[in-house]
Amino acid sequence: MLNDNEDTLKAHLKTLHRHLEETGEVDDELEMLLRQLDGDIKHVLERRADDPDANTYGLASRSQELTARFAARHPTLEPALRQLGNILSNMGI
């Protein structure tokens, strides 16, 4: 069963994906990195479900790196990416 943080994270990821599809402003590099991050987040959530004490740190900082890297080229996505990093950080991921 998902906790509130995981529900919030999944809802935010869905919103981010929808925004990416609607804007059409994402280049191939950003799309690849976001898909990789999305897959890693799903993997971490599965690991945490199996073992709540599993080491799942690092994704928040990767999200923040993506935010900083693409803020100038994709300013409309920057707030959503920043929020994703905050959600992951709050979850200890």
C-alpha positions in Angstrom: 0.0 0.0 0.0 1.3 3.4 -0.9 1.8 6.1 1.7 0.9 9.7 1.1 4.4 10.7 -0.1 4.4 8.0 -2.7 0.9 8.9 -3.8 2.1 12.5 -4.2 5.1 11.5 -6.1 3.2 9.3 -8.5 0.6 12.0 -9.1 3.4 14.5 -9.7 5.1 12.2 -12.2 1.9 11.8 -14.1 1.4 15.5 -14.2 5.0 16.1 -15.4 4.6 13.5 -18.1 1.4 15.1 -19.3 3.0 18.5 -19.3 6.0 17.2 -21.3 3.6 15.7 -23.9 1.6 18.9 -24.1 4.5 21.3 -24.5 6.4 19.4 -27.1 9.5 21.5 -26.2 11.6 18.6 -24.8 14.7 17.7 -26.7 15.9 14.1 -27.1 18.5 14.4 -24.3 16.2 15.7 -21.7 13.5 13.2 -22.6 16.0 10.4 -22.3 17.3 11.6 -18.9 13.7 12.1 -17.6 12.7 8.6 -18.7 15.8 7.2 -17.0 15.0 9.1 -13.8 11.3 8.0 -14.0 12.4 4.3 -14.3 14.8 4.7 -11.4 12.1 6.2 -9.2 9.8 3.3 -10.0 12.6 0.9 -9.2 13.3 2.6 -5.9 9.7 2.6 -4.9 9.5 -1.2 -5.6 12.7 -1.7 -3.5 11.3 0.3 -0.6 8.1 -1.7 -0.7 10.1 -5.0 -0.4 12.6 -3.5 2.1 11.7 -0.2 3.8 15.3 0.1 5.0 16.9 -0.2 1.6 19.4 2.5 0.6 17.5 4.7 -1.9 19.3 7.9 -1.7 20.5 9.9 -4.6 17.5 10.5 -6.9 16.6 13.8 -5.3 20.0 15.2 -6.2 19.8 13.8 -9.7 16.5 15.5 -10.1 18.0 18.8 -8.9 20.9 18.4 -11.3 18.4 17.9 -14.2 16.6 21.0 -13.1 19.7 23.1 -13.0 21.0 21.7 -16.3 17.8 22.3 -18.3 16.3 25.4 -16.6 17.6 27.8 -19.2 16.5 25.7 -22.2 13.2 24.6 -20.7 12.1 27.3 -18.3 8.4 26.1 -18.2 9.5 22.7 -17.0 11.9 24.0 -14.3 9.2 24.4 -11.5 7.9 20.9 -12.0 11.4 19.4 -12.0 12.3 21.4 -8.9 9.1 20.2 -7.1 10.0 16.6 -8.1 13.4 17.0 -6.5 11.7 18.4 -3.3 9.3 15.5 -3.2 12.1 12.9 -3.5 14.2 14.7 -0.9 11.3 14.8 1.5 10.9 11.1 1.0 14.6 10.5 1.7 15.1 9.2 -1.8 
